[in-house]
């Protein structure tokens, strides 16, 4: 599969809120802050959060409200 054939949809509702809270995009397109990492996992818009040092991982189903994901991400970034 070429790069042209591959695409992913984004949870812009989550991305916009995290950007506003100081999260930055890394080289892989994941959002990071203070060692925490959040990204979309697949084309179904499921996403995941790794805590600093990858001490835990949380997966969010696609229907998880943005506010829930953002709150979990912010908690992870301050832990």
C-alpha positions as protocol buffer text, in pm:
chain_id: "A"
residue {
  index: 1
  type: UNK
  ca { x: 0 y: 0 z: 0 }
}
residue {
  index: 2
  type: UNK
  ca { x: 141 y: 338 z: -93 }
}
residue {
  index: 3
  type: UNK
  ca { x: 117 y: 650 z: 119 }
}
residue {
  index: 4
  type: UNK
  ca { x: -146 y: 777 z: -123 }
}
residue {
  index: 5
  type: UNK
  ca { x: -372 y: 480 z: -42 }
}
residue {
  index: 6
  type: UNK
  ca { x: -348 y: 526 z: 334 }
}
residue {
  index: 7
  type: UNK
  ca { x: -552 y: 780 z: 521 }
}
residue {
  index: 8
  type: UNK
  ca { x: -694 y: 825 z: 868 }
}
residue {
  index: 9
  type: UNK
  ca { x: -975 y: 1039 z: 991 }
}
residue {
  index: 10
  type: UNK
  ca { x: -909 y: 1253 z: 1294 }
}
residue {
  index: 11
  type: UNK
  ca { x: -1097 y: 1336 z: 1612 }
}
residue {
  index: 12
  type: UNK
  ca { x: -1069 y: 1708 z: 1550 }
}
residue {
  index: 13
  type: UNK
  ca { x: -1307 y: 1766 z: 1841 }
}
residue {
  index: 14
  type: UNK
  ca { x: -1040 y: 1618 z: 2072 }
}
residue {
  index: 15
  type: UNK
  ca { x: -735 y: 1747 z: 1883 }
}
residue {
  index: 16
  type: UNK
  ca { x: -855 y: 2108 z: 1888 }
}
residue {
  index: 17
  type: UNK
  ca { x: -918 y: 2102 z: 2262 }
}
residue {
  index: 18
  type: UNK
  ca { x: -583 y: 1939 z: 2339 }
}
residue {
  index: 19
  type: UNK
  ca { x: -398 y: 2188 z: 2116 }
}
residue {
  index: 20
  type: UNK
  ca { x: -566 y: 2470 z: 2309 }
}
residue {
  index: 21
  type: UNK
  ca { x: -434 y: 2315 z: 2632 }
}
residue {
  index: 22
  type: UNK
  ca { x: -73 y: 2306 z: 2515 }
}
residue {
  index: 23
  type: UNK
  ca { x: -49 y: 1961 z: 2359 }
}
residue {
  index: 24
  type: UNK
  ca { x: 192 y: 1937 z: 2064 }
}
residue {
  index: 25
  type: UNK
  ca { x: 204 y: 1710 z: 1760 }
}
residue {
  index: 26
  type: UNK
  ca { x: 504 y: 1476 z: 1751 }
}
residue {
  index: 27
  type: UNK
  ca { x: 673 y: 1330 z: 1440 }
}
residue {
  index: 28
  type: UNK
  ca { x: 415 y: 1050 z: 1416 }
}
residue {
  index: 29
  type: UNK
  ca { x: 114 y: 1283 z: 1440 }
}
residue {
  index: 30
  type: UNK
  ca { x: 37 y: 1191 z: 1801 }
}
residue {
  index: 31
  type: UNK
  ca { x: -41 y: 1462 z: 2055 }
}
residue {
  index: 32
  type: UNK
  ca { x: 197 y: 1479 z: 2350 }
}
residue {
  index: 33
  type: UNK
  ca { x: 231 y: 1675 z: 2673 }
}
residue {
  index: 34
  type: UNK
  ca { x: 456 y: 1610 z: 2975 }
}
residue {
  index: 35
  type: UNK
  ca { x: 522 y: 1252 z: 2862 }
}
residue {
  index: 36
  type: UNK
  ca { x: 156 y: 1162 z: 2803 }
}
residue {
  index: 37
  type: UNK
  ca { x: 58 y: 1063 z: 2447 }
}
residue {
  index: 38
  type: UNK
  ca { x: -285 y: 1049 z: 2278 }
}
residue {
  index: 39
  type: UNK
  ca { x: -371 y: 945 z: 1923 }
}
residue {
  index: 40
  type: UNK
  ca { x: -635 y: 795 z: 1700 }
}
residue {
  index: 41
  type: UNK
  ca { x: -582 y: 420 z: 1665 }
}
residue {
  index: 42
  type: UNK
  ca { x: -770 y: 335 z: 1348 }
}
residue {
  index: 43
  type: UNK
  ca { x: -1010 y: 451 z: 1080 }
}
residue {
  index: 44
  type: UNK
  ca { x: -1304 y: 389 z: 1317 }
}
residue {
  index: 45
  type: UNK
  ca { x: -1181 y: 683 z: 1532 }
}
residue {
  index: 46
  type: UNK
  ca { x: -1102 y: 472 z: 1835 }
}
residue {
  index: 47
  type: UNK
  ca { x: -820 y: 639 z: 2024 }
}
residue {
  index: 48
  type: UNK
  ca { x: -569 y: 567 z: 2295 }
}
residue {
  index: 49
  type: UNK
  ca { x: -380 y: 738 z: 2574 }
}
residue {
  index: 50
  type: UNK
  ca { x: -44 y: 639 z: 2719 }
}
residue {
  index: 51
  type: UNK
  ca { x: 63 y: 793 z: 3045 }
}
residue {
  index: 52
  type: UNK
  ca { x: 410 y: 931 z: 3110 }
}
residue {
  index: 53
  type: UNK
  ca { x: 663 y: 651 z: 3090 }
}
residue {
  index: 54
  type: UNK
  ca { x: 389 y: 434 z: 2937 }
}
residue {
  index: 55
  type: UNK
  ca { x: 288 y: 329 z: 3287 }
}
residue {
  index: 56
  type: UNK
  ca { x: -70 y: 278 z: 3172 }
}
residue {
  index: 57
  type: UNK
  ca { x: -271 y: 271 z: 2852 }
}
residue {
  index: 58
  type: UNK
  ca { x: -635 y: 357 z: 2804 }
}
residue {
  index: 59
  type: UNK
  ca { x: -835 y: 289 z: 2489 }
}
residue {
  index: 60
  type: UNK
  ca { x: -1140 y: 498 z: 2404 }
}
residue {
  index: 61
  type: UNK
  ca { x: -1419 y: 366 z: 2181 }
}
residue {
  index: 62
  type: UNK
  ca { x: -1509 y: 595 z: 1891 }
}
residue {
  index: 63
  type: UNK
  ca { x: -1827 y: 716 z: 2059 }
}
residue {
  index: 64
  type: UNK
  ca { x: -1646 y: 842 z: 2370 }
}
residue {
  index: 65
  type: UNK
  ca { x: -1730 y: 1212 z: 2415 }
}
residue {
  index: 66
  type: UNK
  ca { x: -1444 y: 1454 z: 2352 }
}
residue {
  index: 67
  type: UNK
  ca { x: -1481 y: 1600 z: 2703 }
}
residue {
  index: 68
  type: UNK
  ca { x: -1409 y: 1258 z: 2859 }
}
residue {
  index: 69
  type: UNK
  ca { x: -1099 y: 1201 z: 2647 }
}
residue {
  index: 70
  type: UNK
  ca { x: -966 y: 1551 z: 2707 }
}
residue {
  index: 71
  type: UNK
  ca { x: -1017 y: 1520 z: 3084 }
}
residue {
  index: 72
  type: UNK
  ca { x: -832 y: 1186 z: 3091 }
}
residue {
  index: 73
  type: UNK
  ca { x: -550 y: 1327 z: 2879 }
}
residue {
  index: 74
  type: UNK
  ca { x: -510 y: 1631 z: 3102 }
}
residue {
  index: 75
  type: UNK
  ca { x: -507 y: 1409 z: 3411 }
}
residue {
  index: 76
  type: UNK
  ca { x: -239 y: 1190 z: 3257 }
}
residue {
  index: 77
  type: UNK
  ca { x: -28 y: 1492 z: 3161 }
}
residue {
  index: 78
  type: UNK
  ca { x: -30 y: 1617 z: 3518 }
}
residue {
  index: 79
  type: UNK
  ca { x: 37 y: 1283 z: 3689 }
}
